[in-house]
Amino acid sequence: MAAHSLIVPLEVTDVHRVRLKWASRYSQQELAQVVNEAPGLSQWLPRTGEYLIAGRWRHRDEVVVILEVTTGPNTVRLIDHLAEAAAAQGKRLIVMHEQHERRSPLFYADAGMRLLEEILVYEAVIFSLPQMVARLRFERVTGDDPFVMGELLELDHQAFSWLWWNSEDEFSEYLRDPRVDIYLGRDQHGVPVSYVGITRMRGWGHLDRLAVAPAYQGLGYGRESLEWAVQVLGSRGARRVALSTQARNARSRRMYERFGFRRAPSFDYDIYGRWLGEPVLLD
């Protein structure tokens, strides 16, 4: 292959040579951090300057996310090289989402990717909630207690499909954000039933996660956990709350809509994926 078309892994020592595109969400320092945390995944063509930035999806070792890729004649080749490098490292899946940049379905087909999830965004204005009969006791998770973190991780993996599992590293990173809170809901016997993760912004909040253990689903604990999360955000100055959920998750969509959340379709996005081996069932 001609030297001018040679794609190589991006090394930390080469980051200063990368000319990030004008709309890049990364600084060179941030790019160096990504490359350092996920070695061998980001790719580039030194001759043309085209590049692909890749990292760990939800801080998980088995899933790779394409964070940014230049548009050019070698875009698909960059993705193919990433797939080879990721497969050699034992990764199972490459994902790419459209939160920040939208591409045509043909692009994903050429890159060997298929649609995995359609994500719908909802918003609601904070309003006074009636006093509920609380069955759960919500305790704030700090990350300091390994046993509680183990309970949280187990509940998370029971409640969500494989793609959406949080890793221990993801929870740890998430809890480092001072705007973030996680609350674990326990029943009268102390059994973990649900958890919520929320982020407080100026004047608004985001419900990042809401999970109910499968054995307790359909009993109203999701609604109770949602009310708790909204009340906490409202008490801290939020005037509206946003959240997202999968289009195929009809139960969650009904709960949010009955609560008063309304669709914000301009913020919807899709997630595409390229399996590097046997696909995992995502239902």
C-alpha positions in Angstrom: 0.0 0.0 0.0 1.3 3.5 -0.9 2.8 5.3 2.1 0.5 8.3 1.6 -2.6 6.1 2.3 -1.2 4.2 5.3 -3.5 4.2 8.3 -1.7 3.7 11.7 -2.8 3.8 15.3 -2.7 7.3 16.8 0.0 7.5 19.5 0.0 10.1 22.3 3.4 11.3 20.9 1.6 12.2 17.6 -1.4 14.0 19.0 0.3 17.4 18.6 0.5 16.7 14.8 -3.3 16.1 14.5 -5.2 19.1 13.0 -8.5 18.7 14.7 -11.5 19.7 12.5 -13.0 23.1 13.2 -16.1 21.6 14.8 -14.2 19.1 17.0 -15.4 18.7 20.5 -11.9 17.9 21.7 -8.8 19.8 22.5 -5.4 18.2 21.9 -5.1 17.7 25.6 -8.4 15.8 25.7 -7.5 13.8 22.7 -4.2 12.8 24.3 -6.2 11.6 27.3 -8.6 9.5 25.2 -5.6 7.9 23.3 -3.8 7.2 26.6 -6.9 5.6 28.1 -7.7 3.4 25.1 -4.4 2.7 23.4 -4.4 1.3 19.9 -7.9 2.2 19.0 -7.8 5.8 17.6 -6.5 5.8 14.0 -5.1 8.3 11.5 -3.5 8.9 8.2 -0.4 11.1 8.8 -0.2 12.1 5.2 -3.7 13.4 4.8 -4.5 14.2 8.4 -7.7 12.2 8.4 -8.4 10.7 11.8 -10.8 8.6 14.0 -11.0 9.0 17.8 -12.2 6.0 19.7 -12.6 5.2 23.4 -14.4 2.9 25.8 -18.2 3.0 25.7 -19.5 3.6 29.3 -15.9 2.8 30.5 -16.4 -0.8 29.4 -13.5 -2.8 28.0 -15.6 -4.9 25.6 -17.4 -2.1 23.8 -15.7 0.7 21.7 -17.3 4.0 20.8 -16.4 6.2 17.9 -16.2 9.6 19.4 -15.2 11.5 16.3 -14.2 10.8 12.7 -13.3 13.1 9.9 -15.3 13.0 6.7 -13.3 12.2 3.6 -12.3 9.5 1.1 -10.8 7.3 3.9 -13.5 7.5 6.5 -14.7 3.9 6.0 -11.1 2.7 5.9 -10.5 4.3 9.2 -13.5 2.5 10.7 -12.3 -0.8 9.1 -8.9 -0.4 10.7 -10.5 0.4 14.0 -12.5 -2.9 13.7 -9.3 -4.9 13.1 -7.6 -3.3 16.1 -10.6 -3.7 18.3 -11.1 -7.3 17.4 -7.4 -8.0 18.1 -8.0 -6.6 21.6 -11.0 -8.8 22.1 -13.6 -6.2 21.8 -17.2 -7.3 20.9 -18.8 -4.2 19.5 -18.2 -0.8 18.0 -20.9 1.8 18.5 -21.5 5.3 17.0 -24.2 7.7 18.0 -25.8 10.7 16.4 -26.1 13.1 19.3 -23.6 15.6 17.9 -23.4 14.8 14.2 -25.9 13.1 11.8 -25.0 10.9 8.8 -26.9 9.2 6.1 -28.0 5.5 6.5 -25.8 4.8 3.5 -22.7 5.9 5.5 -23.5 3.3 8.2 -24.2 0.6 5.7 -20.8 1.2 4.0 -19.1 1.1 7.4 -20.7 -2.3 8.2 -22.9 -0.8 10.9 -26.6 -1.4 11.6 -29.2 0.4 13.7 -29.1 -0.8 17.4 -31.2 1.7 19.2 -33.5 4.7 18.6 -33.3 7.1 21.5 -36.3 9.4 22.3 -35.9 12.5 24.4 -38.6 13.8 26.8 -39.0 17.0 28.8 -41.3 18.1 31.6 -41.9 21.3 33.5 -41.6 20.9 37.3 -44.9 21.0 39.0 -46.2 20.4 42.6 -46.5 16.7 43.2 -49.0 15.2 45.6 -47.6 13.6 48.7 -47.0 10.0 47.9 -47.2 7.0 50.2 -43.5 6.1 50.2 -42.7 2.4 50.2 -39.0 2.9 49.4 -36.3 4.5 51.5 -33.8 6.3 49.2 -30.2 6.6 50.3 -27.6 8.6 48.5 -24.7 6.5 47.1 -21.3 8.1 47.6 -19.1 5.4 46.1 -17.2 4.9 49.4 -18.9 1.7 50.4 -17.8 -1.3 48.2 -20.8 -3.4 49.3 -23.3 -0.7 48.3 -21.5 -0.2 45.0 -21.8 -4.0 44.4 -25.5 -3.8 45.0 -25.8 -0.9 42.6 -23.9 -2.7 39.9 -25.9 -5.9 40.3 -29.2 -4.0 40.1 -28.0 -2.1 37.1 -27.1 -5.2 35.2 -30.4 -6.9 36.1 -32.5 -4.0 35.0 -30.8 -3.0 31.7 -29.9 -4.8 28.6 -26.3 -5.6 27.8 -25.6 -2.5 25.8 -26.7 -0.2 28.6 -24.8 -1.8 31.5 -22.7 0.6 33.5 -19.3 -0.6 34.5 -17.8 0.1 37.9 -15.4 2.6 36.3 -18.5 4.4 34.7 -20.2 4.7 38.1 -17.0 6.0 39.7 -16.4 8.6 37.0 -20.1 9.6 37.1 -20.0 10.1 40.9 -17.0 12.4 40.6 -19.1 15.0 39.0 -20.3 17.4 41.7 -23.6 18.0 39.9 -24.5 14.3 40.0 -26.4 12.2 42.6 -27.3 8.5 42.7 -30.0 7.3 45.1 -30.6 3.6 45.9 -34.2 2.8 46.8 -34.6 0.1 49.4 -37.8 -1.6 50.6 -38.8 -2.1 54.3 -36.4 -5.1 54.5 -33.5 -3.2 53.1 -33.6 -4.9 49.8 -32.4 -2.8 46.8 -35.4 -2.3 44.6 -34.5 0.7 42.4 -32.0 3.4 41.7 -32.0 6.8 40.1 -29.1 8.9 38.7 -29.7 12.6 38.3 -27.7 15.6 37.1 -28.4 19.1 38.3 -27.9 22.0 35.9 -28.7 25.7 36.3 -32.5 25.9 36.3 -33.0 22.4 35.0 -32.1 18.8 35.6 -31.6 15.5 33.8 -32.8 12.1 34.8 -29.8 10.0 33.7 -30.8 6.6 34.9 -33.9 5.0 36.4 -33.8 1.3 37.1 -36.1 -1.2 38.9 -35.0 -4.7 39.7 -36.9 -7.2 37.4 -38.6 -8.9 40.4 -40.2 -5.6 41.4 -41.2 -4.2 38.0 -44.9 -3.6 37.3 -45.6 -2.8 41.0 -45.4 1.0 40.8 -41.8 1.3 42.0 -40.7 3.0 38.8 -43.3 5.7 39.3 -42.3 6.2 42.9 -38.6 6.4 41.9 -39.4 8.9 39.2 -41.4 11.1 41.6 -38.5 11.0 44.1 -36.0 12.1 41.4 -38.2 14.9 40.2 -38.8 16.2 43.7 -35.1 16.2 44.5 -34.3 18.1 41.3 -37.2 20.5 42.0 -36.0 21.2 45.5 -32.6 22.1 44.1 -33.9 24.7 41.7 -34.8 22.8 38.6 -37.7 24.2 36.7 -37.8 21.5 34.0 -36.4 18.0 33.7 -35.2 16.1 30.6 -34.6 12.4 30.1 -34.1 9.8 27.3 -35.3 6.3 26.7 -35.3 3.6 24.0 -38.1 3.8 21.5 -38.7 0.1 22.0 -39.1 0.5 25.8 -42.9 0.9 25.7 -43.4 0.5 29.5 -41.0 3.3 30.3 -42.5 5.6 27.7 -46.0 5.1 29.0 -44.8 5.8 32.6 -43.0 9.0 31.5 -45.9 10.2 29.4 -48.5 9.5 32.1 -46.3 11.5 34.6 -46.4 14.5 32.3 -43.3 14.2 30.1 -43.6 15.3 26.5 -41.5 14.3 23.5 -38.7 16.7 22.3 -38.1 15.0 19.0 -35.5 17.5 17.8 -33.1 16.0 20.3 -33.8 12.3 19.4 -30.8 10.3 18.1 -29.9 6.9 16.9 -27.1 4.5 17.9 -25.5 2.3 15.3 -23.2 -0.7 15.9 -20.8 -3.1 14.2 -20.4 -6.4 15.9 -17.0 -8.0 16.0 -18.2 -11.4 16.7 -21.5 -13.1 17.6 -24.1 -10.4 18.4 -25.5 -10.0 21.9 -29.3 -10.0 22.3 -30.2 -6.4 23.3 -33.8 -6.9 24.4 
